[in-house]
Amino acid sequence: MKILIIIPVYNEGNNIEKVISRLKENAPYVDYIVVNDCSSDNTVSLCKKNGFHYISLPVNLGIGGGVQAGYLYALEHNYDIAIQMDGDGQHDAKYIEKVLKPILEDQADIVIGSRFLLKEGFQSSKLRRTGINFLSFLIKLCSGTRVKDVTSGFRAVNKKFIKIYSQEYPQDYPEPEAIIAGAFHGGRIREVPVVMHERESGSSSIHSWKIIYYMIKVSIAIFTYRLKF
């Protein structure tokens, strides 16, 4: 099966070489595409220098637009499975096989790598975990689907959802919304345990003062999906 790793990046010049190196070392059987979302640092020059496979978006679209561009690439190049991985080094390529397995065995359409099943490795801040638990409850309430790590960006989808997500993918803070969209499109969603690492360099796009805004926006989006379906 053709497998593509989608790596959306914005100003990950300090991380991208390590991310691709670890990917090649641990999963040499997959293809990858770095989706550069108008980085203003040396991300693109490093991709060129190292011969990395990358595309650059003409305008900054945010994380959702970058991931959707990756799904469009996967659709156009006829990939069977697409896996999202962050470009900051938090997602460990050693767990790619574990994320792939339920799809390869036709047990799931969407697989989410969860840091909260075994509770090993980086667990995020207490404030964020509180928000994640609330969103997990809200998604279960609205869709009947239980996912613990709703903000994990380490996930795999099959060909059906490559097509769906290439046509419609949430913007801004897309991970929880993509789960409920997957549930309402009839997706079989499964979590598998993974170990994540703390970001090695740079900073997250969601700072503590943004968490309240994040929670309100995502909650409204989840309820909106519920009304649509």
Order of alpha helices (4+ residues) and beta strands (2+ residues): beta-alpha-beta-alpha-beta-alpha-beta-alpha-beta-alpha-beta-alpha-alpha-beta-alpha
